[in-house]
Amino acid sequence: MKYDTPNNLREFVGKYMQDEEKEIIDLACKLINAKTENPPGDEIIAVRIVENFFRSLQIPYKIFEKAKNRANIVGYIGKGPSSLLVACHLDVVPAGDDWKRNPFEAWTDNGRIYGRGSSDNKGQMASMMAVARFLKENESKLKGQFILAGVADEERGSTLGLEYLLNECGIKADYAIIPDVAHNMQLIDVTEKGALFLEITSHGKQAHGSRPETGINAIWNMIHVLERIKQLKFQKTSHPLHTPPSLNLGSIHSGTAPNIVPALCKTQLDIRYLPDDSSDDIINNLTGIIKEVEIQYKAKFDLRVISNQLPTAVPIDNPLVELISRHTLAVLGTKPQPKGMSGATVTKQLIQKGIIAVGFGPGDDTEAHATNESISIKELVDFAQIMALIALDILS
């Protein structure tokens, strides 16, 4: 369906997406039924579904595969000096247990689509495929390029997905919207905390459990250091868009039997720090704490950085925030607010490449990774309408 400058473009696009509801449901179910649990991934199964869709509409596309079956697909609509990228990930977390039905046989009930990936992130991909159809049918109106990517490996760090596309495949854009932020289209992710993952190893000396004084208990020493780390002080503790920084003790492993003094203990920490803080300062503070415990208890520790995703932010007054706010208010009657995220999305990689990127999308924030994951069909249709209007504004 093409438009010829209708009096009310919003109503026109709304009617178009209402007519696309059945296809959005069908595409979402097909994508959910493609079992792309990561690990192992196998995103190629979902990529083939998107590929068939692009082919049916004669949308030019490329498939990028860094590792066997870990595929990404990128479709292109329109040409021009400006470009908008939307990336949805095709991998999902493992299904887990206690599902009502097979999590990889999607079903609908009471206005919702159920199945692993329905909310994170295959329902959103189905919405964006409907947007791609609309833009392809109205390609002559575009003066820029719309790029839709179905990417791999988001659930395990994006090494084989968007990071690979940006670093090795030449994918570029002026703007990007990542529909991997739920909150029912009421939040715009404009800034994300840093994510610092650390491993601490406590080295002791093994001995018989009946004579612990002859050994060095790595667990006791670890407890001493963790008690002090629990009181870690951050230099920056407040931010207008963020909750305070956080420290999580995620894992601790040690010991083989109650009658053996353990010689090794490993623990992992997840520290989320604010954009104005420094990971170097945090690591230096932890190093100081560790040295104090080593001296006091004649202990020995190693500190290793597992990963450090730096905090990112884009200006609140960037064009994407204005367009998302305006069109969401027009369609839903509510205006989404710019917020900071404690979690990490692929907007980090995009911003680090100089792309203005924000997160925005449908879905309940409690559904991702949950048993009996689901998403509202109406939200998927509304999201498609909002995104089509945004794309037309940026690219027309």
C-alpha positions as CSV (number, residue, x, y, z in Angstrom):
1,M,0.0,0.0,0.0
2,K,1.5,3.3,-1.1
3,Y,0.7,6.7,0.2
4,D,0.4,9.9,-1.8
5,T,0.8,12.6,0.9
6,P,-2.4,11.7,2.7
7,N,-3.9,14.4,5.0
8,N,-3.1,12.3,8.1
9,L,0.0,10.2,7.6
10,R,-0.2,8.8,11.2
11,E,-3.7,7.4,10.5
12,F,-2.6,6.0,7.2
13,V,0.4,4.2,8.7
14,G,-1.8,3.0,11.6
15,K,-4.3,1.4,9.2
16,Y,-1.4,-0.2,7.3
17,M,0.1,-1.8,10.4
18,Q,-3.4,-3.0,11.6
19,D,-3.7,-4.7,8.3
20,E,-0.2,-6.3,8.9
21,E,-1.2,-7.7,12.3
22,K,-1.7,-11.2,11.0
23,E,1.7,-11.2,9.2
24,I,3.5,-9.8,12.3
25,I,2.0,-12.7,14.3
26,D,3.0,-15.2,11.6
27,L,6.6,-13.9,11.3
28,A,7.0,-13.8,15.1
29,C,5.8,-17.4,15.4
30,K,8.1,-18.5,12.6
31,L,11.1,-16.8,14.2
32,I,10.3,-18.2,17.7
33,N,10.0,-21.7,16.2
34,A,13.5,-21.4,14.8
35,K,15.4,-22.8,17.8
36,T,18.4,-20.4,18.2
37,E,19.3,-21.0,21.8
38,N,22.7,-19.5,22.6
39,P,24.7,-21.5,23.1
40,P,25.1,-22.9,20.5
41,G,23.2,-20.2,18.6
42,D,22.4,-21.6,15.1
43,E,21.1,-18.2,14.1
44,I,21.2,-19.3,10.4
45,I,17.8,-21.0,11.0
46,A,16.2,-17.6,11.7
47,V,18.3,-15.8,9.1
48,R,16.7,-18.1,6.4
49,I,13.3,-16.9,7.5
50,V,14.3,-13.2,7.2
51,E,16.1,-14.0,3.9
52,N,13.0,-15.5,2.3
53,F,11.0,-12.4,3.4
54,F,13.6,-10.0,1.9
55,R,13.6,-12.0,-1.3
56,S,9.9,-11.9,-1.6
57,L,10.0,-8.1,-1.5
58,Q,13.2,-7.7,-3.6
59,I,14.9,-6.1,-0.6
60,P,18.7,-6.2,-1.2
61,Y,20.5,-8.0,1.6
62,K,23.8,-9.5,2.7
63,I,24.5,-12.4,5.0
64,F,27.6,-12.2,7.3
65,E,28.9,-15.3,9.1
66,K,32.0,-15.1,11.3
67,A,31.5,-18.7,12.5
68,K,29.6,-21.6,11.0
69,N,25.8,-21.2,11.4
70,R,26.3,-18.0,13.5
71,A,24.8,-15.8,10.8
72,N,23.7,-12.2,10.6
73,I,21.5,-10.7,7.9
74,V,21.4,-7.1,6.9
75,G,18.7,-5.6,4.5
76,Y,18.8,-2.2,2.8
77,I,15.9,0.0,1.6
78,G,16.4,3.3,-0.1
79,K,19.5,5.4,-0.8
80,G,20.7,8.8,0.3
81,P,23.0,10.8,2.6
82,S,21.3,9.8,5.9
83,S,20.8,6.3,7.3
84,L,18.9,4.7,10.1
85,L,19.9,1.2,11.4
86,V,17.6,-1.0,13.4
87,A,19.1,-4.2,14.8
88,C,17.2,-7.0,16.5
89,H,19.0,-10.1,17.7
90,L,18.0,-13.5,16.5
91,D,19.6,-15.6,19.3
92,V,17.8,-16.4,22.6
93,V,18.8,-17.6,26.0
94,P,18.2,-21.3,26.8
95,A,14.5,-22.0,27.4
96,G,14.8,-23.5,30.9
97,D,12.1,-25.4,32.6
98,D,8.4,-25.3,33.7
99,W,6.9,-24.0,30.4
100,K,3.2,-24.6,29.8
101,R,4.0,-25.7,26.3
102,N,7.0,-26.3,24.0
103,P,8.9,-22.9,24.1
104,F,9.9,-23.4,20.5
105,E,6.4,-24.0,19.2
106,A,4.9,-20.5,19.5
107,W,1.3,-20.0,20.5
108,T,-1.1,-17.1,21.0
109,D,-3.5,-16.6,23.8
110,N,-5.5,-13.6,25.1
111,G,-3.8,-11.1,22.7
112,R,-0.3,-12.3,23.4
113,I,2.4,-14.4,21.6
114,Y,4.2,-16.9,23.7
115,G,7.5,-18.7,23.2
116,R,11.2,-18.2,23.9
117,G,12.3,-15.0,22.2
118,S,8.8,-13.6,21.8
119,S,9.8,-10.5,23.9
120,D,13.6,-10.8,23.6
121,N,13.9,-10.1,20.6
122,K,12.0,-11.9,17.9
123,G,8.6,-10.2,18.3
124,Q,10.4,-6.9,17.7
125,M,12.1,-8.3,14.6
126,A,8.7,-9.3,13.2
127,S,7.4,-5.7,13.8
128,M,10.4,-4.3,12.0
129,M,9.9,-6.7,9.1
130,A,6.4,-5.2,8.7
131,V,8.1,-1.7,8.8
132,A,10.5,-2.9,6.1
133,R,7.6,-4.0,3.9
134,F,6.0,-0.6,4.3
135,L,9.2,1.3,3.5
136,K,9.9,-0.9,0.5
137,E,6.5,-0.2,-0.9
138,N,7.2,3.5,-0.4
139,E,10.9,3.5,-1.3
140,S,10.5,6.3,-3.8
141,K,9.6,8.7,-1.0
142,L,12.9,8.0,0.9
143,K,15.9,10.2,0.6
144,G,18.0,8.1,2.9
145,Q,18.6,4.4,3.7
146,F,16.8,2.2,6.1
147,I,19.0,-0.7,7.4
148,L,17.4,-3.7,9.1
149,A,19.7,-6.2,10.7
150,G,19.0,-9.5,12.3
151,V,22.1,-10.2,14.4
152,A,23.7,-13.1,16.2
153,D,25.2,-13.6,19.6
154,E,23.7,-10.7,21.5
155,E,23.0,-12.9,24.5
156,R,26.7,-13.8,24.8
157,G,28.4,-10.5,24.1
158,S,27.9,-9.9,20.4
159,T,31.4,-11.0,19.3
160,L,29.8,-12.9,16.4
161,G,27.0,-10.4,15.9
162,L,26.9,-6.6,15.9
163,E,30.4,-6.1,17.1
164,Y,31.6,-8.2,14.2
165,L,29.4,-6.3,11.7
166,L,30.8,-2.9,12.9
167,N,34.4,-3.9,13.2
168,E,34.9,-6.3,10.2
169,C,31.9,-5.9,7.8
170,G,31.8,-2.2,7.2
171,I,28.3,-1.7,8.6
172,K,27.7,2.1,9.2
173,A,24.8,4.4,10.0
174,D,24.1,7.9,11.2
175,Y,21.4,6.8,13.6
176,A,20.4,3.5,15.3
177,I,17.5,2.3,17.3
178,I,17.8,-0.9,19.3
179,P,14.5,-2.5,20.2
180,D,16.0,-4.5,23.0
181,V,14.7,-2.3,25.8
182,A,11.2,-3.3,26.9
183,H,9.2,-1.1,29.4
184,N,6.2,-0.9,27.0
185,M,7.6,1.9,24.9
186,Q,7.7,4.2,27.9
187,L,11.5,4.4,28.2
188,I,14.3,5.6,25.9
189,D,17.7,4.3,26.7
190,V,20.1,7.2,26.3
191,T,22.8,6.2,28.7
192,E,24.1,2.9,30.2
193,K,26.3,2.2,33.2
194,G,29.7,0.7,32.8
195,A,29.8,-3.1,33.4
196,L,32.9,-4.3,35.1
197,F,33.3,-8.1,35.6
198,L,36.1,-9.2,37.9
199,E,37.5,-12.5,39.1
200,I,39.4,-12.8,42.4
201,T,41.4,-15.9,43.2
202,S,42.5,-16.7,46.8
203,H,45.6,-18.9,47.0
204,G,46.0,-21.0,50.1
205,K,47.7,-24.3,51.1
206,Q,46.0,-27.7,51.2
207,A,46.1,-29.7,54.4
208,H,44.1,-32.3,56.4
209,G,40.8,-30.9,57.8
210,S,41.7,-32.2,61.3
211,R,44.8,-30.0,61.3
212,P,43.8,-26.8,59.6
213,E,46.6,-24.9,61.3
214,T,49.1,-26.7,59.0
215,G,47.4,-25.3,55.9
216,I,46.1,-21.9,54.6
217,N,42.4,-21.9,54.1
218,A,41.7,-20.0,50.8
219,I,38.0,-19.7,51.6
220,W,38.5,-18.0,55.0
221,N,40.8,-15.5,53.3
222,M,38.3,-14.9,50.5
223,I,35.6,-14.2,53.1
224,H,37.9,-11.6,54.8
225,V,38.4,-9.8,51.5
226,L,34.7,-10.0,50.4
227,E,33.5,-8.5,53.7
228,R,35.6,-5.5,53.0
229,I,34.8,-5.3,49.3
230,K,31.1,-5.3,50.3
231,Q,31.7,-1.9,51.7
232,L,33.3,-0.6,48.5
233,K,32.9,3.2,48.1
234,F,32.2,4.6,44.7
235,Q,33.5,8.0,43.7
236,K,30.2,8.8,41.9
237,T,27.0,7.7,43.6
238,S,24.3,9.6,41.8
239,H,23.2,10.5,38.3
240,P,20.0,12.3,37.1
241,L,19.1,9.4,34.8
242,H,20.5,6.4,36.7
243,T,20.0,4.4,39.8
244,P,23.0,4.2,42.1
245,P,26.0,2.1,41.2
246,S,25.9,-1.6,42.2
247,L,28.1,-4.5,43.3
248,N,27.0,-8.1,42.9
249,L,28.8,-11.2,44.2
250,G,27.9,-13.5,41.3
251,S,29.7,-16.7,42.0
252,I,32.1,-18.4,44.4
253,H,33.8,-21.8,43.9
254,S,36.1,-23.7,46.2
255,G,36.7,-26.9,48.1
256,T,36.3,-30.6,47.5
257,A,35.5,-32.2,50.9
258,P,34.8,-31.1,54.4
259,N,38.0,-32.7,55.7
260,I,40.3,-30.9,53.3
261,V,41.7,-27.4,53.8
262,P,41.0,-25.7,50.4
263,A,44.0,-24.3,48.6
264,L,42.1,-22.3,46.0
265,C,38.9,-20.2,46.0
266,K,37.6,-18.2,43.1
267,T,34.9,-15.6,43.1
268,Q,33.4,-13.3,40.4
269,L,32.0,-9.8,40.8
270,D,29.6,-7.7,38.7
271,I,30.1,-4.0,39.2
272,R,27.8,-1.5,37.4
273,Y,29.3,2.0,37.7
274,L,28.0,5.4,36.6
275,P,29.1,7.3,33.4
276,D,31.1,9.9,35.4
277,D,33.1,7.3,37.4
278,S,36.3,5.5,36.4
279,S,36.9,1.8,36.2
280,D,40.6,2.4,36.9
281,D,39.7,4.1,40.2
282,I,37.4,1.2,41.1
283,I,40.1,-1.4,40.3
284,N,42.7,0.6,42.3
285,N,40.4,0.7,45.3
286,L,39.9,-3.0,45.1
287,T,43.6,-3.6,44.8
288,G,44.1,-1.5,47.9
289,I,41.6,-3.6,49.9
290,I,43.2,-6.8,48.7
291,K,46.7,-5.7,49.7
292,E,45.4,-4.8,53.2
293,V,43.9,-8.3,53.7
294,E,47.1,-9.9,52.3
295,I,49.2,-8.1,54.9
296,Q,46.8,-8.7,57.8
297,Y,46.1,-12.4,57.2
298,K,49.3,-13.4,55.3
299,A,47.0,-14.2,52.3
300,K,47.6,-14.2,48.6
301,F,45.2,-13.0,45.9
302,D,45.1,-12.4,42.2
303,L,42.7,-9.9,40.6
304,R,41.7,-10.4,37.0
305,V,39.5,-8.2,34.8
306,I,37.1,-10.5,32.9
307,S,35.5,-7.7,30.9
308,N,34.9,-4.0,31.1
309,Q,32.2,-2.4,29.1
310,L,32.6,1.3,29.4
311,P,29.6,3.5,30.2
312,T,28.0,5.3,27.3
313,A,25.7,8.2,26.7
314,V,24.2,10.3,24.0
315,P,22.7,13.8,24.4
316,I,19.1,13.9,25.5
317,D,18.3,16.5,22.9
318,N,19.4,14.2,20.0
319,P,16.9,13.9,17.0
320,L,16.0,10.3,17.9
321,V,14.7,11.2,21.3
322,E,12.5,14.0,19.9
323,L,11.1,11.8,17.2
324,I,10.4,8.8,19.4
325,S,8.8,11.0,22.0
326,R,6.6,12.8,19.5
327,H,5.4,9.8,17.6
328,T,4.9,7.6,20.7
329,L,2.8,10.4,22.2
330,A,0.7,10.6,19.1
331,V,0.1,6.9,18.8
332,L,-0.1,5.8,22.5
333,G,-1.1,9.0,24.2
334,T,1.9,8.8,26.5
335,K,5.4,10.3,26.2
336,P,8.4,8.0,26.9
337,Q,11.1,9.4,29.1
338,P,14.9,9.3,28.5
339,K,16.4,7.0,31.1
340,G,19.7,5.3,32.1
341,M,20.0,1.6,32.0
342,S,21.9,-0.6,34.5
343,G,22.0,-3.4,31.9
344,A,24.0,-3.4,28.7
345,T,22.7,-3.4,25.2
346,V,24.5,-3.2,21.8
347,T,23.9,0.6,21.8
348,K,27.3,0.6,23.5
349,Q,29.1,-0.7,20.5
350,L,27.2,1.7,18.2
351,I,27.9,4.8,20.3
352,Q,31.6,3.8,20.5
353,K,31.6,3.9,16.6
354,G,30.2,7.4,16.6
355,I,26.6,6.4,15.8
356,I,23.8,8.2,17.6
357,A,22.1,5.2,19.1
358,V,19.2,4.7,21.6
359,G,17.2,1.8,22.9
360,F,13.4,1.8,22.6
361,G,10.9,-1.0,22.3
362,P,7.7,-2.9,23.3
363,G,7.3,-5.6,25.9
364,D,7.2,-5.9,29.7
365,D,10.5,-5.6,31.4
366,T,9.8,-8.8,33.4
367,E,9.3,-11.1,30.3
368,A,12.8,-11.4,28.9
369,H,14.5,-14.7,29.9
370,A,11.4,-15.7,31.9
371,T,9.5,-19.0,31.7
372,N,6.4,-18.6,29.5
373,E,7.9,-15.5,27.9
374,S,5.3,-13.5,26.0
375,I,4.6,-10.1,24.3
376,S,1.4,-8.2,23.5
377,I,0.3,-8.4,19.9
378,K,-1.2,-4.9,20.1
379,E,2.2,-3.5,21.3
380,L,4.0,-5.1,18.3
381,V,1.5,-3.4,15.9
382,D,1.8,-0.1,17.7
383,F,5.6,-0.3,17.7
384,A,5.6,-1.0,14.0
385,Q,3.5,2.1,13.4
386,I,5.7,4.3,15.6
387,M,8.9,3.0,13.9
388,A,7.5,3.5,10.4
389,L,6.7,7.1,11.3
390,I,10.2,7.7,12.7
391,A,11.9,6.2,9.7
392,L,9.8,8.4,7.3
393,D,10.7,11.5,9.3
394,I,14.5,10.7,9.3
395,L,14.7,9.5,5.8
396,S,12.2,11.5,3.8
